[in-house]
């Protein structure tokens, strides 16, 4: 069902990040209120919610798998000392809870993004398609293939997903022939009791409690406007999104992003691909590592004598290649009292930038770039990441990195 993330899907989720909602139970908010904010049942502290929202945004916007999210979730739980959440304490329970968070946000963001696309597409028919789950709901199977006009009241309560784990979806068609091509049946009618209510939940039969709404419908125009600005959520758009957030929130999201285990893995894999002579599998030639936090912005601005408000940290293919060329030979590095930089060392870069021991400079490169140096002791070694001020891109881009073994003792 899920391929590459698409602009409307990412726009829907990022529209929610400005409203992180603390909750005690899963039903503290219901229905279309989920379109307006992000929540995880039982997550009440602001720092915990920020961390969970950042990890969720990462897997939605970058199309990541559940195993990476699982590791990030474990790291966030440990970092925040979160206890008492449903599923805690057993392998099966924890796997279930991670799966619920992952699938629910993936399904709802996907469907909400598709809703915006369907609404903008001026289709004559919307076609309900069953998600082919291993344990299908009888009612959802009965709706499979039904083609209705977009204004039909069915979509108000039955636009999927319609319950926990529901993977049903909707496609658009312009003609009866198009309905058939999309796997629908233009002659199929709704069951006579399609809108009968379950007395226990108050929702239509076959719809879970709190799920009798169309995800994304209440914000479809906002999502369309956000998505229309670009057709690719690349580095530039990621940076623009961070620029649009309140400063404190941008700093918090960026700090969390750099602290995620998957971000360290991204940097390592990015570097390894370049070391192997392959194009990085992580798509773009440039990756943002989040905004420069306010606590370091003032220090760097003082060092270089100019403001860097709104700058971010940036990792580019050519900077990784330059680092390997300059500091990747063990024989040469030994003469400098250093060791050769490996792809594994790039996993430390997010940590170095988030919490440096020192920031020094400025220096000037041989092509007149202004340079500042970030150092951090990690496992008894002193890492130095030299960052170049890129004024046109409003970023600090990695210039090179080197490692002194034994300098942290």
N, C-alpha and C positions, 0 to 999 in steps of 0.2 A: 504493500500500500504506500509506503513512504519512500520517496526518492530524495533528490536534493531539496533542501528547504527552498521555499519560494518567497518573494518579497511580502505578499499579503500575510503569509503565515508568521514571518518574523515580525512584521509590523504589528500584528495583533498582540503578540506576546510582549513586545517592547512597549507598547502602549500601556500595559498593566504595571510596568516596573516602577512608575512614579507613585504607586499606591500599594504599599506592602501592608497587608492586613493581619494583625495578630489574632489568633483564634485558639480556643480550647478544644473545640470539637469540629468534626468535618462539616456539620450542618449549621455552623454559626452564620455562614452566609450561603445562600442558595440561588439557583436560577441565574438570571442575567447579571446579577451582582458580580459573578465571576468574570464577566467581560471587563470589569472596571478595575480589578485589582488582583494581586497575587497573594495566595495563602497556602499554607500547608497545615493540615489539622494538627493542633497541639503546639505549633511553633508560635510563641508569643513574644519572644525577645527580638528587638530590632536587628541586632547583629546576626542572630541566627537566620532570620528571614532574609536579610541581605545576602548572606552566604548561599542559602538555598536558591534564591532567585537568580543569582549570578550563575550558579552551576546549571540551573534549568535553562537559562537563556543560552548558555554555551552549547548545550546538546541540541537545542532547537535550531539556533541560528547556524550551527556548523554541521548539523546532521550527524551527530555522534551516536554511538551505540550504547546500550544499557550497561555494559561492563565498565566503561569509562565513568559513566554516571555513578555506578555503584561504588567505585573507589573514591570519587569526589564526595559522595554522601557520607561515607565512613570517616573521611578526613574532617568534614564539617561537624559531624556529631561529636567527634573527639575534641576538636578545637573549642566548641562551645559548651562542652559538658552537658549535652542535651540528654536527659533521661526521662523515663516514663512514657515514651511514645509507643503507640501500638505496634507490636511486632518485635520490640526490643527483647533481646535475651536468648533468641534461638536463631539458628541459621535459616530455617524455613520462614520464620516470622519476619526477619530482616529482609530476606529476599522478596517476600510478598510486599513489604512496605515500599521498598525501592521501586519495585515493578509498578505499584499503584501510582506513585508520584510520576514516574517516567511516562507510563502509557497514558495517564489521564491528561497530562500537559501536552504530550505529543498529539494525541487524538483531538483534543479540543482546539489546539492552535491550528492544526491541519484543517479541521472542519470550518473553523472561523475564517481562515484565510480563503478557503474554497467558497464560503458564503459570499465574501466580498467579491470574488471573481465571478460567481454565478449572477449576483445582482447586477454587476457592471456589464455582463455579457449579453443581456437582452435575449435570453433563451425563451422559446415558447414553452418548453417543458423542463422540469427538473425530474430526474429519474433516481429513485431510491435503489441503492445496491447493497445487498447483504455483504458483510465483511468476511464471510467464510470462516468464522471461528470454529474451534473444535467442538465447543458445546453451544450450538446455536440456540437462541431464544425463539420459541415457536412463533411469537407475534412478529418478530423482526423478519423471519423467513416469509411470513404472509404478506409483508409489505415489499418484498424484493421484486424489483422490476416495474413497480408502479410508476407511471409518468403522470405528473400533475402540473398545472400551471403554477408559476412562482407565487402567485397571490393566494393559493389555496390555503385554508386554515390549517390543514394537516401539518404544514411546515412550521407553524408557530410552536407546536408542542412536540412534533415528531422528527424534526430535523436532527440527525445524529451528530455525535454519539448520544445515546439515550439511556445509558446506565454505565456503571463501572465495568470497564473492560470491553465495552461495545466498540466494534471497529467498522460499523456500517458507514456508508458515505453516500454522497449525492453527486451526480454528474448532470451536465446540461445538454439539451438537444434542441434543434430548431424545427425539426419536422418529425412526423411519425416514423419515417425511414431512419432518421437519425436516432430516434429512441431505440429502435431495434439494433442499430450498430453499437449503441452504448450498453447493450445487454438488457434492455427493458422491453416491456410489452405494452404497446399503446392501447390495447383493448382490455387490459387488466383493470379491474375495479377494486376499490377499497373494500375490505370486509365491512359488513353492515354495522358491526359493533366496534369499529376501529377507535372510537373516542370514548368507550365505556370507561368509567373511573374505578380504580381499585380502592375500596373503602379503607384499606389499611394505610395507603400512602397518599391518597388524594390525587394521584397522577393517573393518566390513562394506563390501562392494563398493558403491560409490556415495557412501560417507561419507569425507570427508577425514581425513587423519591428525590426531588430536587433537580431532576434532569428534564423536566417537561418545558424546555425552552430551546431556542435555536442558538447555539454558541456562536458569538460574533455578530448576531443580528443587530444588537443595540449599538454597536460601534462600527458597523460596516462602512459608513461614509468616511469616518476618521481613518480607518485602515486603508481604504482606497486612496485617500489623499496622501498618506504616508508612503504607500507603495508606489504611487504614480511618479514620485520624485526620482526613483531609480529602478532599474530592473536587475540589479545585482548587489547583494549585500557584501561588498568587498571591504578592503581596508579603509577606504575613504568614507564609506557609509558607517562603518563601525566607529570611526573617530567622530564623525558628525553626530552620531547618536550620543556619545559620551559628552560632547560639547554642549548638547542641548539640556543635559541634566543639571539640577542644582549642584553646586560644587561639592558639598559634603557627600551627596549621594554618589557622584561620579568617583570621588576618592574611595568611598567604601566599596563600590562595585569593582573598581580597579584593583584594590588591595586583595579582595577576595579572589578575583580572576587570576592574579599572579600566584596566589597561595594554593590553587587547586592542583592536585597531583597531575591531572590531565594536561594542564598548561605546561608544567615542567616536561612532560612526555612530548608535547607538541614541539617544544624548542629543541629537544634532543633529536626527535625524528626529522625535523626540518634540517638540522645540521648534518645528520647522518646521510640523508639523501644527497646533499651537496658534496659531502666527502666521498660518496660512492659515484659521483658523476651523474646522478639521476635528478630529474626535476622533483622538487618536494611534492609529496602526495597531498600536502595541505593547501593545495590550490594556488594561492596568490604568491607573487615574488616578495611580498612584504607582509609582515604581520604586526599588528599593534599589541603591545604588552600593557596597555592601559595608560591612563593619564598620570602625569607627574603629580604626586600628592602635594598638597599645600605645605606640609611640613618640610619638604625638600625644595619646593619651588622657590621659597624665599632665600634659602641658602645658595642655590645655583644662580638666581638672579643677582645676588650680592657679589658672587664670585666673578661673573662675566660682565657685570655692569649694565644689564638690560633685563627687562621683564620677559618672562617666558610663560605667562598665564595661558592656560589652555593647551600647553604642549603635552605630547604623549611620548612614550617610549616605543621605539620602532626597531624591528629586526628584519633585515633585508638579506636576500641571497648573496649579494656582492660583499656584504660585511662578513658573512660567515666564511665565504671563500677567502677573503682577505686575512681573516684570523688564522685559518689553516695555513695559508702561505707564509705568514709572518711568524707564527708560533706553533706550527704543527710538526716540526722536525725535532726529535728528541736530542740528537747530537748538538744541534745549534742551541737549543734551549738550555741544555746542561751547561754550556759555556756562559750563559747568562744567569746561572743559578736558579733556573726555572725548569719546569717539565713541559713536555709537549701537551698542547690542548687537544682534547678528544671531543667527539660528538657528545659523549656523556656529560662533559662539563657544561654544555649549553643548558642542561636541565637546571643548573644552579642560577641561570641568569635572572629569571623572575624574582627569586629570593634576594639576589644581590641588589636589584633595583628597588625592591620594596623596602628593605631594611638594611641599607648600607652601614658599615661601621664608620666610614669616612667618605666625604665628597670633597675632592680637591681640584685645583685648577685656577685659572684657565691655562691651557697650552694652545699652540697653533700647529696644525698639521702642515705637511709640505704642499698642500693645495689651499692653504689659508682658511681651513675650517677651525672654528673655536671648539676646543676639546675640554671635557671635564672627566674626572676619573672617580669611579665608584669602587671601593674596596670592601671586602667582607671575608672574615675568617670562617671557613666551613670545614669541619673535620680536620682541623689542624693545618689547613692550607690557606694561603692568602690569595683570593681571587681578585683580580682587577679588571673591571669592564670600562673601557674608554668609550665615551659617548660623544658624538659630534653634534653640535647645534645646527639644526637644519631650519633656518628661519622661514623659508618659503613654504615648507610643509608643516611648520610649527611642531617640530618633533625633536627628540634626542635620539639619534640613530646610532646603533652599535657601530663603532669603528674597528675595534679589536678587543681581544680579551687574552689575558695570560695568567699563569698560575705559579706561585712560589711555594714549593712544598716545605713543610716544617716551619713556616714563618708565623704560625698562629700559636706557638707554644710560649 
